[in-house]
Amino acid sequence: MDYLFETKSGSASVFVSGSKVRVRLEKDSFSFQLDDWIKEERKSDTNPLRSVFMNDGSILQYLKVRNEIFLHWKGEIWSGKLAERQYEGAGQTSPEIKSPMPGKVVQISTEVGREHKGGETLLILEAMKMENAVKAPYPCRVEEIRKAQGDLVQQDEVLIILHRIEPEKT
């Protein structure tokens, strides 16, 4: 998941993949493992606000609403928006849609035979309580769905097979 935050010192990008986090502040970049910082996470079925107890004794609280996340930690508040994932091959031609990260399939928004425009959401993966929409890279028809809702997947595992729909030339 890629989040963009606006801070007093400028914008920051936070990328989370499994338990690894990479932070970019302007030209500086650093990475860390969440397990090195987090002692315990508590969540409630009735309250969407999550509390994360850090190893230094502080408490980080966060709330995720659609594509935004709000954080409160050590007296400071941040908000960030989920950045749309830019794939290297914007002109991707592969019929296989692969998992961009390890995670769990939490929603399948398509079915075999359904046609999609480029950019439409096919399914949603969850990792570390954050969601990542996997989108159609081009106009297509779904030929095969290889995973079911609730399945755990590894990075680069095939999720869906597509058939490209060529625009009609007039």
C-alpha positions as CSV (number, residue, x, y, z in Angstrom):
1,M,0.0,0.0,0.0
2,D,1.3,3.4,-0.9
3,Y,0.1,6.4,1.2
4,L,0.9,10.0,0.6
5,F,1.1,12.3,3.7
6,E,1.4,16.1,3.9
7,T,3.6,17.1,6.8
8,K,5.0,20.4,8.1
9,S,8.3,19.6,6.4
10,G,6.7,18.6,3.1
11,S,5.1,15.5,1.6
12,A,6.0,12.0,2.6
13,S,5.3,8.6,0.9
14,V,4.8,5.5,3.1
15,F,4.8,2.1,1.3
16,V,3.7,-1.0,3.4
17,S,4.3,-4.5,2.1
18,G,3.6,-7.2,4.7
19,S,5.6,-6.1,7.8
20,K,8.1,-4.1,5.9
21,V,7.7,-0.3,5.7
22,R,9.5,2.1,3.4
23,V,9.3,5.9,4.1
24,R,10.4,8.6,1.7
25,L,10.7,12.2,2.9
26,E,11.7,14.4,-0.1
27,K,15.1,12.9,-1.1
28,D,15.6,10.8,2.1
29,S,14.4,7.2,2.4
30,F,14.5,4.6,5.1
31,S,13.0,1.2,5.8
32,F,12.1,-0.7,8.9
33,Q,10.2,-3.8,10.0
34,L,6.9,-3.2,11.9
35,D,7.7,-6.0,14.3
36,D,10.7,-4.0,15.6
37,W,8.4,-1.2,16.7
38,I,5.1,-2.7,17.6
39,K,4.4,-4.5,20.9
40,E,0.7,-5.2,20.4
41,E,-2.3,-4.0,18.2
42,R,-5.8,-3.9,19.6
43,K,-9.0,-3.6,17.7
44,S,-12.6,-3.6,18.5
45,D,-15.5,-5.0,16.6
46,T,-17.6,-2.0,17.6
47,N,-15.0,0.8,17.3
48,P,-13.2,1.5,14.0
49,L,-10.4,3.4,15.8
50,R,-7.4,1.0,16.2
51,S,-4.7,1.3,18.9
52,V,-1.2,0.1,18.4
53,F,1.0,-0.2,21.5
54,M,4.6,0.6,20.5
55,N,7.7,-0.9,22.1
56,D,8.7,2.6,23.5
57,G,5.4,2.7,25.5
58,S,3.7,5.2,23.2
59,I,0.3,4.5,21.6
60,L,-0.4,5.1,17.9
61,Q,-4.0,5.3,17.0
62,Y,-5.4,5.2,13.5
63,L,-8.6,5.2,11.6
64,K,-9.0,4.1,8.0
65,V,-11.9,5.5,6.1
66,R,-12.2,4.4,2.4
67,N,-8.9,5.5,0.8
68,E,-7.7,7.8,3.7
69,I,-6.0,7.0,6.9
70,F,-5.8,9.3,10.0
71,L,-3.0,8.8,12.5
72,H,-2.4,10.2,16.1
73,W,0.9,9.5,17.7
74,K,2.9,11.4,20.3
75,G,0.7,14.4,20.2
76,E,0.8,14.8,16.4
77,I,-1.9,14.1,13.9
78,W,-1.4,13.0,10.3
79,S,-3.7,12.1,7.4
80,G,-2.8,10.4,4.2
81,K,-4.5,9.2,1.1
82,L,-3.9,5.9,-0.6
83,A,-1.9,6.6,-3.8
84,E,-3.0,4.8,-6.9
85,R,-0.5,2.2,-7.7
86,Q,1.4,3.0,-10.9
87,Y,2.4,-0.1,-12.7
88,E,5.7,-0.1,-14.6
89,G,4.1,-1.4,-17.7
90,A,1.2,1.0,-18.2
91,G,0.8,-0.8,-21.6
92,Q,0.7,-4.2,-19.9
93,T,-0.4,-6.9,-22.3
94,S,-0.1,-10.0,-20.1
95,P,-3.4,-11.8,-19.6
96,E,-2.4,-12.7,-16.0
97,I,-3.2,-10.4,-13.1
98,K,-0.8,-11.2,-10.3
99,S,-0.8,-10.3,-6.7
100,P,1.3,-7.1,-6.1
101,M,1.9,-8.2,-2.5
102,P,1.3,-11.0,-0.1
103,G,-2.1,-10.7,1.6
104,K,-5.7,-11.9,1.8
105,V,-8.4,-11.6,-0.9
106,V,-11.1,-9.6,0.9
107,Q,-13.4,-8.8,-2.0
108,I,-13.9,-10.0,-5.6
109,S,-15.6,-7.4,-7.7
110,T,-16.0,-9.4,-10.9
111,E,-17.1,-12.7,-12.3
112,V,-16.1,-14.9,-15.2
113,G,-17.4,-13.4,-18.5
114,R,-17.8,-9.9,-17.1
115,E,-16.2,-7.1,-19.2
116,H,-14.3,-4.2,-17.6
117,K,-12.8,-0.9,-18.8
118,G,-9.1,-0.2,-18.0
119,G,-8.8,1.0,-14.4
120,E,-11.9,-0.7,-13.0
121,T,-11.4,-2.7,-9.7
122,L,-11.3,-6.4,-10.1
123,L,-10.6,-7.4,-6.5
124,I,-9.2,-6.1,-3.3
125,L,-6.3,-7.5,-1.3
126,E,-5.7,-6.7,2.4
127,A,-2.3,-6.7,4.1
128,M,-1.6,-5.3,7.6
129,K,-5.2,-4.0,7.8
130,M,-4.7,-1.9,4.6
131,E,-6.5,-2.6,1.4
132,N,-5.1,-2.5,-2.2
133,A,-7.4,-2.4,-5.2
134,V,-6.2,-4.6,-8.1
135,K,-7.5,-3.0,-11.3
136,A,-7.9,-4.0,-14.9
137,P,-4.9,-2.8,-16.8
138,Y,-6.8,-2.5,-20.1
139,P,-10.3,-3.1,-21.5
140,C,-10.9,-6.8,-20.9
141,R,-13.2,-9.8,-20.2
142,V,-12.6,-12.0,-17.2
143,E,-11.7,-15.6,-18.4
144,E,-10.8,-17.2,-15.1
145,I,-10.7,-16.4,-11.4
146,R,-8.1,-18.4,-9.6
147,K,-8.7,-17.3,-6.0
148,A,-11.7,-17.0,-3.8
149,Q,-12.6,-14.4,-1.2
150,G,-10.7,-15.2,2.0
151,D,-7.8,-16.9,0.2
152,L,-4.3,-16.0,1.4
153,V,-1.9,-15.2,-1.5
154,Q,1.8,-14.6,-2.0
155,Q,3.3,-11.8,-4.1
156,D,3.2,-12.5,-7.9
157,E,0.6,-15.3,-7.5
158,V,-1.8,-15.4,-10.4
159,L,-5.2,-14.1,-9.3
160,I,-7.2,-13.6,-12.5
161,I,-6.8,-14.4,-16.2
162,L,-8.1,-11.8,-18.6
163,H,-8.8,-11.6,-22.3
164,R,-8.0,-8.2,-23.9
165,I,-10.9,-6.5,-25.7
166,E,-9.7,-4.6,-28.7
167,P,-11.6,-1.4,-29.5
168,E,-13.6,-1.6,-32.6
169,K,-12.1,0.4,-35.5
170,T,-14.6,2.5,-37.4
